Amino acid sequence: MRYKFYASGNKVVCVSSYAKRAVRGVAKCNMEQDTFELETGKKLAQLRCDKAIAVKRHKRASEQYLAAMKAYEDAEKNMLKMRKYFEDSGDELAAADKALTEFESSI
């Protein structure tokens, strides 16, 4: 994954992309309690960016999975309907064949 980092004052922003859209992670140093370190800020911003991408990816995967399950269930429902149609047509064929054979043997 490629990242771009932007730092300004006590803030570091990491930008990457997912699905052709920019995703960012931000790290901000509380100057009253901490000492600003650029490399630490970059790592934290990158990890937050990675998490944001993972959240988006998981959401998309969930949506795609649900769509696939619906398509599967619809296909299974149609398959069961076609199996019944096939079985019924076989029964009708057997009945027609039997009726024809009986009639032919009676004449």
Secondary structure, 3 states (H helix, E strand, C coil): CCCEEEEECCEEEEEEEECCEEEEEEEECCCCCCCCCHHHHHHHHHHHHHHHHHHHHHHHHHHHHHHHHHHHHHHHHHHHHHHHHHHHHHHHHHHHHHHHHHHHHHC
